Amino acid sequence: MTHSKTPSTSDIQVVADIEKDLRYISSIIKQKGREILSQYTITPPQFIALQWLFEYGDMTIGDLSNKMYLACSTTTDLVDRMEKHQLVERVKDENDRRVVRIHMLKEGERIIEEVINKRQDYLQSVLKDFSETEVLLLKDNLAKLHQEMK
């Protein structure tokens, strides 16, 4: 792509094609994720909450609400249901007893790991006709795109 002030028609088309492909890929991944999740007793929002806890460790309802773009009351209801299914537990902070953190339990961890492994297996099957170079290039370009978006 050229770096002039006014993008050419071909540049505009390339960006439009990239946006469209990303939208379609996102939709397919979401759908595939839901198919995998349907084999488990958790809802998509519960899975998203577990993913955040899996990646960042224990956090408060407020932290989790911000990450998920949900109201605290909605997140509280979500955590209540997850606690009933023994996926998480509320733990008082050792340094400040007023602070309560959400802690993922073994069952929550097991589900997250299984679902992520199944998603990775799916992606592996999709990438089977890509060369090793193409896969590494895709990984690097997606990482760069993600970094630029942060």
C-alpha positions in Angstrom: 0.0 0.0 0.0 1.2 3.5 -0.8 1.7 6.0 2.1 0.5 9.1 0.2 -2.0 11.5 1.8 -4.9 10.4 -0.4 -5.4 6.6 -0.6 -5.8 5.3 -4.1 -8.9 3.4 -5.1 -7.0 0.1 -4.9 -5.8 0.9 -1.3 -9.4 1.7 -0.3 -10.6 -1.6 -1.9 -7.8 -3.6 -0.1 -8.8 -2.1 3.3 -12.5 -2.8 2.6 -11.6 -6.4 1.7 -9.5 -6.8 4.9 -12.3 -5.4 7.0 -14.9 -7.7 5.4 -12.6 -10.8 5.8 -12.0 -10.0 9.5 -15.7 -9.5 10.1 -16.5 -12.9 8.4 -13.7 -14.7 10.3 -14.8 -13.2 13.6 -18.4 -14.4 12.9 -17.2 -17.9 12.0 -15.0 -18.2 15.1 -17.9 -17.0 17.3 -20.2 -19.5 15.7 -17.7 -22.4 16.1 -17.1 -21.3 19.7 -20.8 -21.5 20.4 -21.0 -25.0 18.9 -18.2 -26.1 21.1 -19.8 -24.4 24.2 -23.1 -26.1 23.5 -21.5 -29.3 24.8 -21.0 -27.7 28.2 -23.3 -26.3 30.9 -22.0 -22.7 30.6 -23.4 -19.8 28.7 -21.2 -17.6 26.3 -21.0 -14.7 28.8 -19.9 -17.2 31.5 -17.2 -18.5 29.2 -16.0 -14.9 28.5 -15.8 -14.3 32.2 -13.9 -17.5 32.8 -11.5 -16.6 29.9 -10.7 -13.2 31.6 -10.1 -15.0 34.9 -8.0 -17.6 33.2 -5.8 -15.0 31.5 -5.5 -12.4 34.3 -6.1 -14.3 37.5 -8.4 -13.3 40.4 -10.2 -10.0 39.9 -13.0 -8.0 41.6 -16.5 -7.8 40.2 -15.7 -4.2 39.1 -12.6 -5.3 37.2 -14.5 -8.1 35.5 -17.4 -5.8 34.7 -15.0 -3.3 33.0 -13.3 -6.1 30.9 -16.7 -7.5 29.8 -18.4 -4.0 29.3 -21.2 -5.1 31.6 -22.9 -3.3 34.5 -21.7 -4.5 37.9 -25.2 -5.8 38.7 -25.2 -8.0 35.6 -21.7 -9.3 36.4 -22.8 -10.0 40.0 -25.7 -12.2 38.7 -23.3 -13.9 36.3 -20.8 -14.7 39.1 -23.7 -15.9 41.3 -24.7 -18.5 38.7 -21.1 -19.5 38.1 -20.6 -20.0 41.8 -23.7 -22.2 42.0 -22.0 -24.4 39.3 -18.7 -24.5 41.2 -16.9 -22.7 38.4 -15.7 -19.8 40.6 -15.7 -18.7 44.3 -15.6 -15.3 46.0 -12.5 -14.9 48.1 -11.8 -12.0 50.5 -8.5 -10.1 49.8 -5.9 -11.0 52.4 -4.6 -7.3 52.5 -8.0 -5.7 52.5 -10.9 -7.7 53.9 -13.5 -5.3 52.3 -12.3 -6.4 48.8 -13.7 -9.5 47.3 -12.1 -11.2 44.4 -13.5 -13.8 42.0 -11.3 -16.9 41.9 -11.6 -19.6 39.3 -12.1 -23.2 40.6 -10.8 -26.4 39.0 -14.0 -27.1 37.1 -13.9 -23.6 35.5 -10.3 -24.2 34.6 -11.1 -27.6 33.1 -13.9 -26.2 30.9 -11.7 -23.3 29.7 -8.8 -25.5 28.8 -11.0 -28.0 27.0 -12.9 -25.4 25.0 -9.7 -23.5 24.0 -8.1 -26.8 23.0 -11.1 -27.6 20.8 -10.9 -24.1 19.2 -7.2 -24.6 18.5 -7.9 -28.1 17.0 -10.5 -26.4 14.7 -8.1 -23.7 13.7 -5.3 -26.3 13.1 -7.7 -28.2 10.7 -8.4 -24.9 8.9 -4.7 -24.2 8.5 -3.8 -27.7 7.3 -3.3 -26.5 3.7 -1.2 -23.5 4.6 2.6 -23.8 4.4 4.6 -23.3 7.6 5.8 -20.0 6.2 2.2 -18.8 5.5 1.2 -19.8 9.1 4.1 -17.9 10.6 3.4 -14.9 8.4 -0.3 -14.9 9.3 0.6 -15.1 13.0 3.1 -12.2 12.8 0.7 -10.0 10.8 -2.2 -10.7 13.1 0.0 -10.0 16.2 1.1 -6.7 14.5 -2.5 -5.7 13.7 -3.6 -6.5 17.3 -0.7 -4.4 18.6 -1.6 -1.5 16.4 -5.2 -1.7 17.6 -4.3 -1.6 21.3 
